[in-house]
Amino acid sequence: MGGLWGVLATGLFAKKEYVEEVYGLDDIDSYGGWMGGGGKQFGVQLFGAFMIMIWTFGNSVVLFGILKATGNLRINSELEAEGVDKKEHGTKAYILHEITNNKDLLA
């Protein structure tokens, strides 16, 4: 969300002097909407943010589709029941169910 805000904030708060300095242009008309530049720059920034979201969504669909098709998206059900922490680290992360099931500890 921070990146999205950064993209949109540029369209709102970009000062005319800064935009002219960065692009080497004089008398530019596309700068921050709240700085007197109208909504043109904000519209460009909004379109850019939308395109970034579309690009990210499309790449995610492709990547996770490949992972799912190759069987690498999820762990198998046996490992899920045993617990990934035990397999990966050699110990359980949560032992609450063992404590509540042990009547000697609760007495």
C-alpha positions as a LaTeX table, in Angstrom:
\begin{tabular}{lrrr}
\hline
Residue & $x$ (\AA) & $y$ (\AA) & $z$ (\AA) \\
\hline
Met1 & 0.00 & 0.00 & 0.00 \\
Gly2 & 2.92 & 2.34 & 0.63 \\
Gly3 & 4.08 & 2.02 & $-2.97$ \\
Leu4 & 0.60 & 2.74 & $-4.26$ \\
Trp5 & 0.37 & 5.82 & $-2.07$ \\
Gly6 & 3.77 & 6.99 & $-3.32$ \\
Val7 & 2.68 & 6.72 & $-6.94$ \\
Leu8 & $-0.59$ & 8.55 & $-6.32$ \\
Ala9 & 0.94 & 11.17 & $-4.02$ \\
Thr10 & 3.28 & 12.19 & $-6.82$ \\
Gly11 & 0.23 & 13.11 & $-8.90$ \\
Leu12 & $-1.08$ & 15.21 & $-6.03$ \\
Phe13 & 1.97 & 16.89 & $-4.53$ \\
Ala14 & 4.62 & 17.23 & $-7.29$ \\
Lys15 & 5.76 & 20.85 & $-7.41$ \\
Lys16 & 6.05 & 22.51 & $-10.79$ \\
Glu17 & 9.67 & 23.55 & $-10.15$ \\
Tyr18 & 10.70 & 19.99 & $-9.32$ \\
Val19 & 9.03 & 18.49 & $-12.37$ \\
Glu20 & 10.62 & 21.10 & $-14.63$ \\
Glu21 & 14.03 & 20.45 & $-13.06$ \\
Val22 & 13.81 & 16.66 & $-13.38$ \\
Tyr23 & 12.61 & 16.67 & $-16.99$ \\
Gly24 & 14.60 & 19.73 & $-18.10$ \\
Leu25 & 11.52 & 21.48 & $-19.47$ \\
Asp26 & 10.26 & 25.01 & $-19.04$ \\
Asp27 & 6.64 & 25.94 & $-18.39$ \\
Ile28 & 5.38 & 22.39 & $-17.88$ \\
Asp29 & 1.62 & 21.99 & $-17.35$ \\
Ser30 & 1.54 & 18.52 & $-15.82$ \\
Tyr31 & 2.39 & 18.52 & $-12.13$ \\
Gly32 & 0.69 & 17.87 & $-8.78$ \\
Gly33 & $-3.04$ & 18.43 & $-8.71$ \\
Trp34 & $-3.01$ & 20.04 & $-5.27$ \\
Met35 & $-0.11$ & 22.25 & $-6.33$ \\
Gly36 & $-2.15$ & 23.94 & $-9.05$ \\
Gly37 & $-1.37$ & 21.56 & $-11.89$ \\
Gly38 & $-4.88$ & 20.27 & $-12.40$ \\
Gly39 & $-5.69$ & 16.58 & $-12.54$ \\
Lys40 & $-3.67$ & 15.56 & $-15.59$ \\
Gln41 & $-0.63$ & 14.27 & $-13.65$ \\
Phe42 & $-2.83$ & 12.53 & $-11.09$ \\
Gly43 & $-4.65$ & 10.78 & $-13.95$ \\
Val44 & $-1.34$ & 9.63 & $-15.41$ \\
Gln45 & $-0.21$ & 8.38 & $-11.98$ \\
Leu46 & $-3.55$ & 6.62 & $-11.42$ \\
Phe47 & $-3.27$ & 4.90 & $-14.80$ \\
Gly48 & 0.30 & 3.86 & $-13.97$ \\
Ala49 & $-0.77$ & 2.43 & $-10.62$ \\
Phe50 & $-3.57$ & 0.49 & $-12.30$ \\
Met51 & $-1.16$ & $-0.94$ & $-14.87$ \\
Ile52 & 1.23 & $-2.01$ & $-12.10$ \\
Met53 & $-1.65$ & $-3.84$ & $-10.40$ \\
Ile54 & $-2.62$ & $-5.57$ & $-13.66$ \\
Trp55 & 1.01 & $-6.56$ & $-14.34$ \\
Thr56 & 1.43 & $-7.93$ & $-10.80$ \\
Phe57 & $-1.84$ & $-9.86$ & $-10.93$ \\
Gly58 & $-1.02$ & $-11.36$ & $-14.32$ \\
Asn59 & 2.46 & $-12.46$ & $-13.28$ \\
Ser60 & 1.11 & $-13.90$ & $-10.02$ \\
Val61 & $-1.50$ & $-15.95$ & $-11.89$ \\
Val62 & 1.19 & $-17.35$ & $-14.18$ \\
Leu63 & 3.67 & $-18.07$ & $-11.37$ \\
Phe64 & 1.17 & $-19.70$ & $-9.02$ \\
Gly65 & $-0.39$ & $-21.59$ & $-11.93$ \\
Ile66 & 3.00 & $-23.12$ & $-12.73$ \\
Leu67 & 3.61 & $-23.94$ & $-9.06$ \\
Lys68 & 0.18 & $-25.57$ & $-8.78$ \\
Ala69 & 0.62 & $-27.53$ & $-12.02$ \\
Thr70 & 3.98 & $-28.89$ & $-10.85$ \\
Gly71 & 2.62 & $-29.77$ & $-7.40$ \\
Asn72 & 4.85 & $-27.30$ & $-5.57$ \\
Leu73 & 2.21 & $-24.89$ & $-4.31$ \\
Arg74 & 1.13 & $-26.86$ & $-1.25$ \\
Ile75 & 2.73 & $-29.38$ & 1.04 \\
Asn76 & 1.34 & $-32.89$ & 1.04 \\
Ser77 & $-1.44$ & $-33.79$ & 3.50 \\
Glu78 & 0.76 & $-36.12$ & 5.57 \\
Leu79 & 3.32 & $-33.38$ & 6.19 \\
Glu80 & 0.54 & $-30.91$ & 6.91 \\
Ala81 & $-0.92$ & $-33.23$ & 9.56 \\
Glu82 & 2.50 & $-33.88$ & 11.12 \\
Gly83 & 3.44 & $-30.21$ & 11.09 \\
Val84 & 5.91 & $-28.45$ & 8.86 \\
Asp85 & 7.88 & $-27.13$ & 11.84 \\
Lys86 & 8.70 & $-30.64$ & 12.98 \\
Lys87 & 9.87 & $-31.64$ & 9.51 \\
Glu88 & 11.87 & $-28.48$ & 8.80 \\
His89 & 13.23 & $-27.65$ & 12.28 \\
Gly90 & 13.00 & $-30.92$ & 14.18 \\
Thr91 & 10.59 & $-29.59$ & 16.81 \\
Lys92 & 6.98 & $-28.49$ & 17.13 \\
Ala93 & 6.19 & $-24.80$ & 17.26 \\
Tyr94 & 3.01 & $-25.15$ & 19.31 \\
Ile95 & 2.44 & $-27.76$ & 21.99 \\
Leu96 & $-0.80$ & $-26.38$ & 23.40 \\
His97 & $-2.87$ & $-29.37$ & 22.28 \\
Glu98 & $-0.48$ & $-31.71$ & 24.12 \\
Ile99 & $-0.71$ & $-29.69$ & 27.34 \\
Thr100 & $-4.50$ & $-29.49$ & 27.32 \\
Asn101 & $-4.80$ & $-33.22$ & 26.57 \\
Asn102 & $-2.47$ & $-34.22$ & 29.43 \\
Lys103 & $-4.65$ & $-34.46$ & 32.53 \\
Asp104 & $-1.61$ & $-34.75$ & 34.84 \\
Leu105 & $-0.47$ & $-31.25$ & 33.91 \\
Leu106 & $-3.93$ & $-29.77$ & 34.45 \\
Ala107 & $-4.52$ & $-31.33$ & 37.89 \\
\hline
\end{tabular}
